[in-house]
């Protein structure tokens, strides 16, 4: 008879998974970093492996952001937690008008995590960082006991200089400005949900997770000072950004339902599940408020970029005694759009 003994199989399973000892700071920790993480993220800032990275940044104003990622499942159609962490962090910098420069990366690994899965996530981090034009300059790795770490969680921080001459903020928004979204909404949240719940659709729904750095560069170049406000509609979706905008600018927001870009598959799936697409998370889209005389140029710049081909002007800001968001429906009615009370789709980023 041939085959592997139960002892040999058990040994193989152990060797292919994260152990508590990988987080102990000893030889296994050194091997994990040296063999599976550092080579894939290699760059001059990371190479010294000191407790902090020394960054040579231009003088002036610097943007800093941080975020934690706990998505389940770790891998989903169109992306994974590694790509999500890089894109989410660089996008938070980009919508503030910064040029993302470097990231920190902290990994919390749960005992029993498959090393093959870790390898795929690190590969994805490296690829997304290259796509976004940033480096992972420093990081940390911890290992926790089984059922204490959700498999894999990631915390990132990002830093970058503010672009010269760029001023973005709600204080610049005025009545008459238009609202633009750079592509079809609600894809990320539904992609993660479908993977988590094992849902099968006739048309595949994939996450839109992507770094928006070059798209936003094109928008700012085309619109100049006419680009007044940028935000990525992640948790809470488009509805949350619009509600924040109305409240912060003390103006009403009018949105044409027929103008909001959304795929038929996403629209039908959301309807089937009883979800409002406006409240579903996105990870590769940007909402912009643009002066009316700059709107056509910014829209053209978006549509000439691979990530903005489905961009659309969806509404405008208007004077109103009550700062609220109204959706003008396809049949000509109006309904008030509010922030979601909680998370309809938990753990999507």
Residue pairs with C-beta under 8 A, 6 or more apart in sequence:
4 12
16 114
16 115
16 116
17 111
17 112
17 113
17 114
17 115
18 109
18 110
18 111
18 112
18 113
18 114
18 115
18 118
18 143
19 28
19 111
19 143
20 111
20 143
20 145
21 28
21 143
22 28
22 29
22 32
22 109
22 141
22 143
23 29
23 109
23 141
23 142
23 143
23 144
24 143
29 141
32 141
33 49
33 141
36 115
36 118
36 119
36 122
37 107
37 122
37 139
37 141
38 46
38 49
40 122
40 123
40 125
40 126
41 105
41 122
41 125
41 126
41 129
41 135
41 136
41 139
43 135
43 136
43 137
45 53
45 54
45 55
45 102
45 135
45 137
45 138
46 53
46 135
46 136
46 137
46 138
46 139
50 138
51 138
52 138
53 102
53 104
53 137
53 138
55 101
55 102
55 137
55 159
57 101
57 159
57 160
57 161
58 161
60 161
60 162
60 164
61 161
61 162
62 98
62 159
62 160
62 161
62 162
63 93
63 96
63 97
63 98
63 159
63 160
63 161
63 162
64 157
64 158
64 159
65 89
65 92
65 93
65 96
65 157
65 158
65 159
66 89
66 155
66 156
66 157
66 158
67 85
67 88
67 89
67 92
67 155
67 156
67 157
68 153
68 154
68 155
69 81
69 84
69 85
69 88
69 153
69 154
69 155
69 156
69 349
70 150
70 153
70 347
71 81
71 84
71 192
71 347
71 348
71 349
72 150
72 151
72 192
72 196
72 347
73 192
73 195
73 196
74 80
74 81
74 117
74 121
74 151
74 152
75 81
75 117
75 120
75 121
75 195
76 191
76 192
76 194
76 195
76 196
76 207
77 191
77 194
77 195
77 204
77 205
77 206
77 207
78 187
78 188
78 191
78 206
78 207
78 208
78 209
79 124
79 188
79 191
79 207
79 209
79 283
80 120
80 121
80 124
81 121
81 152
81 153
81 154
82 120
82 121
82 122
82 123
82 124
82 125
82 128
82 154
83 124
83 125
83 127
83 128
83 209
84 207
84 209
84 283
84 349
85 105
85 125
85 154
85 156
86 103
86 125
86 128
86 129
86 132
86 134
86 156
86 211
87 128
87 132
87 209
87 210
87 211
87 212
87 283
87 284
88 156
88 209
88 234
88 283
88 349
89 100
89 103
89 156
89 157
89 158
90 100
90 103
90 132
90 134
90 158
90 211
90 212
90 213
91 211
91 212
91 213
91 232
91 283
91 286
92 158
92 232
93 99
93 100
93 158
93 159
93 160
94 100
94 211
94 212
94 213
94 216
94 230
95 168
95 212
95 216
95 230
95 231
95 232
95 286
96 162
96 168
96 230
97 162
97 163
97 166
97 167
97 168
97 220
97 230
98 160
98 161
98 162
98 163
99 160
99 161
99 163
99 213
100 132
100 133
100 134
100 158
100 159
100 160
100 213
101 134
101 158
101 159
101 160
101 161
102 134
102 135
102 136
102 137
102 158
102 159
102 160
103 129
103 134
103 135
103 136
103 137
103 156
103 157
103 158
103 159
104 136
104 137
104 138
104 139
104 140
104 156
104 157
104 158
105 125
105 136
105 138
105 139
105 140
105 154
105 155
105 156
106 139
106 140
106 141
106 142
106 154
106 155
106 156
107 139
107 140
107 141
107 142
107 152
107 153
107 154
108 142
108 143
108 144
108 149
108 152
108 153
108 154
108 155
109 118
109 141
109 142
109 143
109 144
109 149
109 152
110 143
110 144
110 145
110 146
110 147
110 148
110 149
110 150
110 151
110 152
111 143
111 144
111 145
111 146
111 149
112 146
113 151
113 152
117 152
118 152
121 152
125 136
128 211
129 135
129 136
131 210
131 211
132 211
132 213
133 213
133 214
134 158
134 160
143 149
163 220
165 225
166 220
167 225
168 227
168 228
168 229
168 230
169 228
169 229
170 229
170 244
170 245
170 248
170 249
172 228
172 229
173 228
173 229
173 245
173 248
173 249
173 251
173 289
173 317
174 249
174 251
174 291
174 317
175 251
175 317
175 318
175 319
176 291
176 292
176 316
176 317
176 318
177 228
177 289
177 290
177 291
177 292
177 316
177 317
178 289
178 290
178 291
178 292
178 295
178 313
178 315
178 316
178 317
179 242
179 245
179 253
179 255
179 287
179 288
179 289
179 290
179 313
179 314
179 315
179 316
179 317
180 287
180 288
180 289
180 290
180 295
180 298
180 299
180 302
180 311
180 312
180 313
180 314
181 233
181 238
181 260
181 261
181 285
181 286
181 287
181 288
181 311
181 312
181 314
182 212
182 215
182 219
182 285
182 286
182 287
182 288
182 302
182 307
182 308
182 310
182 311
183 208
183 261
183 284
183 285
183 307
183 308
183 309
183 310
183 311
184 208
184 261
184 262
184 263
184 266
184 285
184 310
185 233
185 237
185 238
185 260
185 261
185 262
185 266
185 277
185 278
185 280
185 282
185 285
186 237
186 262
186 266
186 270
186 277
186 278
186 280
186 281
186 282
187 205
187 206
187 207
187 208
187 263
187 266
187 282
187 284
188 207
188 208
188 209
188 280
188 281
188 282
188 283
188 284
188 348
188 349
189 237
189 280
189 281
189 282
189 345
189 348
190 205
190 266
190 269
190 270
190 275
190 280
190 345
191 205
191 206
191 207
192 207
192 345
192 347
192 348
193 199
193 273
193 345
193 348
194 200
194 201
194 205
194 269
201 265
201 269
202 265
203 263
203 264
203 265
204 265
205 263
205 265
205 266
205 269
207 283
207 284
208 282
208 283
208 284
208 285
209 283
209 284
210 283
210 284
210 307
212 232
212 284
212 285
212 286
212 307
214 305
214 307
215 286
215 302
215 305
215 307
215 308
216 230
216 286
218 301
218 302
218 304
218 305
218 308
219 227
219 230
219 286
219 288
219 298
219 301
219 302
220 227
221 301
222 294
222 297
222 298
222 300
222 301
223 290
223 291
223 294
223 297
223 298
223 301
224 294
225 291
226 290
226 291
226 293
226 294
226 295
226 297
226 298
227 288
227 289
227 290
227 294
227 298
228 289
228 290
228 291
229 245
229 288
229 289
230 286
230 287
230 288
230 289
231 241
231 244
231 245
231 286
231 287
232 282
232 283
232 285
232 286
232 287
233 240
233 241
233 281
233 282
233 285
233 286
233 287
234 281
234 282
234 283
234 349
235 281
235 343
235 348
235 349
236 279
236 281
236 339
236 340
237 277
237 278
237 279
237 280
237 281
237 282
237 340
238 260
238 277
238 278
238 279
238 282
238 287
239 276
239 278
239 279
239 325
239 337
239 338
239 339
239 340
240 279
240 339
240 340
241 287
242 253
242 255
242 278
242 287
242 325
242 337
243 325
243 337
243 338
243 339
244 339
245 253
245 287
245 289
245 317
245 325
246 252
246 253
246 317
246 323
246 324
246 325
247 323
249 317
249 323
250 323
251 317
251 318
251 319
251 320
251 323
252 317
252 318
252 319
252 320
252 322
252 323
252 324
252 325
252 326
253 315
253 316
253 317
253 318
253 324
253 325
253 326
254 315
254 316
254 317
254 318
254 326
254 328
255 314
255 315
255 325
255 326
255 327
255 328
255 337
256 314
256 315
256 328
257 327
257 328
257 329
257 330
258 330
259 312
259 313
259 314
259 315
260 277
260 278
260 312
260 314
261 310
261 311
261 312
261 314
262 277
266 277
267 277
270 276
270 277
270 280
275 344
275 345
276 340
276 344
278 327
278 337
279 339
279 340
279 344
280 344
280 345
281 345
281 348
281 349
283 349
284 307
288 298
289 317
290 298
292 316
295 313
299 311
299 312
299 313
301 308
302 308
302 311
303 309
303 311
324 336
325 336
325 337
325 338
326 334
326 335
326 336
326 337
327 334
327 335
327 336
327 337
328 334
329 335
